[in-house]
Amino acid sequence: MTQVKKLDFSGTTIYCGVDVHKKSWRVNIQDSEFELEDFTQNPQAVLLHKHLIRHYPGATYKIGYEAGFSGFSMHRSLSQLGCQCWVVNAADIPSSDKDKKQKHDKADARKLCNYLQSKKLKGIYIPDQTWEHARTLVRTRERIVNNQTRCKNRIWQLLHFSGLPIPAQQQEGKYWSKRFIEGLQKLECEGSIHLQQSLELHIKDYLQTRGLLLEATRGIRALCREEKYAGDIKLLRSIPGIGEINAAVMLFELQDVRRFKRFDHLCSYVGLVPDTADSGETKRTKGITHRHNPYLRTALVESSWSVVRKDPALLMKYKQYCKRMEKNKAIIRIAKHLLSRISFVLKNKKEYVTGVVV
């Protein structure tokens, strides 16, 4: 009678690099010595797990993929199935000039797998799903704000392009009152039906976007009153210059501030560090880094302009910085001080004391 031995890869680590796309995943599988497989599959975490346990039962599975449009759903599914998974910032994976000029899915998956084996791979922070959904609401509001600005700019462009009179005492960038909007709707448009219709459509687009913004703002205010978040929101609002909406942006973008081991790491995440280009004796600073969290940095800078008017300690620091640099650069330094205060109140669960220089 023939005896059949079952496969057992206990004690073996199987590395898997996945190049994720909407319709397919390119998968590269290696162990510590060989490249074992390279194939394309349907974009389902369950299928990948079934393939691994069928071909390499008992092994430890380490899987890495680049952060992208699919978010963290793949990470959560694979983690629930018992795999170790890392989500990587694509900009953190080293690429040669040849890689950039001969880019294809197979090479990307293999590179992820090799990088995973090198033990140099650092995954990005995976937020709790509840916090992620709250952050999505905050980010949705920011996108609606941008859409509202575009609607305003389109109306201004139409007025200037068509030579229509601009209602008195109204400037670009200012709040649009109900009276101003009614004035726009009453413009005669030089007797042109088509121009009148175009202006009406632009105004309707703006009013609809404004209504969505109001709805999103109400949703965030309700979110801030939930027991889970209300305490931290109150701590952030104890800092002068930080309103409820910006407090929500800061809290849900930072989430667990203790995940940053050093304050420099937090500044790097926000984007309050310079881009440098040092070579030999030549040292150049390219200005503030382009790698940043756009929602958080914008909220910090906006709040910094308010805080210098309300906090004497930061006003004094701002005046000192303005003596040796431009105001826009000085406010970035103030934003860094403000970030330090935010980190302190969230870590220590203590309200901010006005007038203390940090």
N, C-alpha and C positions, 0 to 999 in steps of 0.2 A: 504493500500500500504506500503510495507516494505521500510524503509529508510536506505540507505547504507552510512556509514561514511567513508570518505577517510582517509588513514593513513597520519599522520602528525607528524614528529619527530622534529619539529622546537624547537630550544633551547637545543637539545640533541647532544652530541658529540659521534660519532662512531669511534672507534679506529680499525685500520686494520694493522696487521703485515703480511708481505709477504716474504716467503722464495723463492727466485727467482732461477729458473733453466732453462735450454735451452728448454726443452720440456714441462714443466709444472710449475705452481706456487702453492705453498701451502699457503692458506689464512686462517688467524685466525681473527675473528671479535669479538670485545667486546664493551660494554659500561662501564660506571663507576661502575656498580654493577655486571654484569653477563658476562660470556662467551657465546656469542650468536650463533656463527657458526664456523665450521672448515671444510674446503673442499679443493679439488684440482681442478684447472681450467686450461684452455689453456693459454699460455703466451701472453695475450693481455690486455693492459690497458683499452681498450674500454669495454671489457666484464666485467671486475671488476667494472667499473663505472656503467654500466647498472644494475648489480646485486645490488649495493648499493642504487641506486635511486629507484629501484623497491621494495626493502624490507624496506628501511629506508628513504623515501622521506622527504626532508626538513631538514635533519640533517646536521651537520658539519662533514666532513670526514677528518680524520687525518690518513695518511698512511706512514709506514716506511718500508724500505728494505735495505739490506746490499749492499754496493758497490761491484761490481764484473765485470764479463765479459760483461754484457749488458750495462755498462756505465750509462749514464744519460737519455737515451731515454724514459724509463718508467716514470721518474720524470717529464720530459717535457710534455709527453702526459697527465699525470694525472693533472698536474698544469693547462694545457689548458682546461681541463674538469671541473675545479673549485674545485679540491681537494687540501688539504694541504699535502705536501709530504716532507719527509726527507730521505736522503740517508746517511747511517750510516757506519762508519768504523767497520768492523766485530771485530777487536781487542778491540774496545771500549765497547763492550757489555759484562757485567760481566757473567762469567760462573763458576759454581761450579764443583767440581770433579765428581759428579754424572752426570752432563750435558755432560762432556767431554767423559765419559765412556758409556753413553747411548744416544748418539746423533742420532736424527732423525728429519725429516722435520717438523712434527707436533710440536715437542718441540721447535724447532728453531723459527717457526712462532709465537707460543704462547709467547715465551720469548721476541721477538721483540715487540709484542703487549703490554705486561706488561711494558716493558721498556719505550714504547711510552707514556703510561699513567702516569708513574712516574714523568714526566716533567723534567727528568734528561738527556733526549736524546739530543745530540748535533749533528746535521747533518754536513756533510762535505761541503766545498764550491762547488757550482755548477757554472762552468764557462759559459760565453757567448758562444753560439755555434760557432760563427766565430773564437773566440780565441781558442776554443777547437780544431777546425780543423787545425789551424795554429800550435798548440802544437803537434798535431799528426804527422805533417810533420817533425818537429824537432826531435821527438822521433823515427820516422822511420829512420832518418839519424843515430841516435845513435846506433840503432840495426844493421844497415848495417856496421858501424864501427866495432862493435863486431864480425860480421860475417867475415869481412876482416881479423881481427886478428886471428880468428880460421883458416881461409884458410892459412895464413902464417905459423901458428904453425904446421898445418898438413904437409906442404911442408918440414919444418925443421925436423919434426919427420921422414919423409920418407927418407930424406938425411942421417940422423944419423943412422937410423935402417938398411938401405941398404949399409952403408959404402961408400956412394958416396962423391966425393970431393966437398967441399963448395967453390964457387967462391971467389977469393982473395979479401981482404979488405971489407968484408961484415960481419956485426954482427947482431945477433938477436935483433929485436926491432927497427932497423934503417930503414930509408926510402928505399923502393925498387925502384931503378932507372930502366929505360928502358934497360940500358946496363946489369944490373944484371939479369933481367928476360931473356934477350937473352942468357946470359951465362948459365942459368938453362936449357933453351930449347936445348942447344947444348951438354949437358952432354951425354956421350955415354952409361951410365947405364950398364957397364960391358958386353955389347953385348946382353943384355936380351931385347927382344921385349916387353914382358909383363911389365917389370919394366919401360921401356920407355913410354909405353902407360899409365901406372898409373901416372907417373910424369906429362905427358902432360895433363891429365884430371885434376890433382890438379892445374896446372898452369892456365888452362882455367877457372876453378872455381874461382880462385883468380882474374883473369882479368875481368871476368864478374861482380864480386862483386865490384871491383874497379870502373868499369864503372857506376854501380848503385850509388855508393857513390858520384861520380862526378855529376851525374844528381841531386841527392838529395841536394848537396851543392849549385848548381846553383839555385835550387828552393828556398832554404832558403835565398840566397842573394837577389833574386828578391822579396821575401816576406818582407825582411827588408827595401826595398826601397819604399814600399807602404806607402801612406800618413798617414794612420792610425797608423803605427808603427814606421815610420822613425824618429820621434822626440825623442821617448824614446830610440831607438837604439843609436842615436847620443849621448844622455846623458850618457848611459852606456859606450860607447866607449871613452868618455872623461876621464874615469878612466884608467890610464896606466896599461897595462897587460891584458885588456879585448879586445879580437878580435871580429869580426863580428859574428862568429858562436856561441861563448860562450855568447855573448850579447843576441843573439836570444834565446838560451837555458834559460838564466836567466829571460828574459822578459816574455816568453810564459809559463814558469813554475810558476813564481810569479803572473803574470797577474796584478791584482789590489793589490798593496802592502799595500794600506790603509785598507784592510780587516783584517790585523793583528793589534790588539789594542795596543799591546806592542811589543818591540823589542825581548823580551824573547819568545813570541809566534812565531815570525818569525824564530828565531834560532831553536826552537823545530820542526817547520815544515821542515826546511832544514835538520836538524839532526846534529846540532853543539852543542849538550848538552850531558852530560855524563849519562850513566845508573848507578843508585845508588841502594844500598841494605843496608839500615840502620835498625838496630834492637837494641833497647836499647842503650848501650854505644858503640856498634860496628858499625862503619861506613865504608862502602866499596864502592869504585868506580870501575865499571867494564869497564871503558874506554868509548869511544864515542858510542852513542846509535845506535842500529841496526834499530830503527824506523826512517826512513828518506825518503826524496825525492832523489832517486839515481841519477837522471839526474842533478838536481840542485847542490847537494853536490859535485859531481864529477867535474862539470864545475867550481865551486868556488875554489876548491883545485887546479885544473890545473891553473887557473888564478892567484892564490895566489903565486905560484912559479915564475910567470912572474912579478907580481907587486912588489915583494921585490927587484927585480933587477932594477926597473924603478922609484920607489917612495922612496925618501930618508927617509921620515917619517916612512914608514912601514919597510924599511930595518933596521932602528934603533930599532924598536920594535922587529923585528925578532932576531936581535943580542942579545937583552936583554933576550928574552925567551930562546934562545939556551944556555945561561949560567946556567940555572937551569932545562932544560929538553931536550929530544931528538929532533932532527930536524923535524921528522914527527909529533910530538906533537906540536912543535912550529908553524908549518905551519897551523895547525887547528886553533890556536889562531889568526893567521893572516887572515885566511878565515873569522873569525867572525868580525874582523875589516873591511875587505873588504865588507862583507854583510851590515855592518852599513853604509858604504859609498854609496852602491847601493840603500839602503832604502832612504837615504837622497836625492840623486839626483832625484829619481823617485817621491818622495813626493813633493819636493820643485821645481821641474822642473828647477834646476840649474846645470850647468856643474861642474864637480869636479875640485878643486884647488889642484895641486900637492904640497906635502910637509907639509900638515896640519895634525897634530896628533889628532885622535878622540878616 
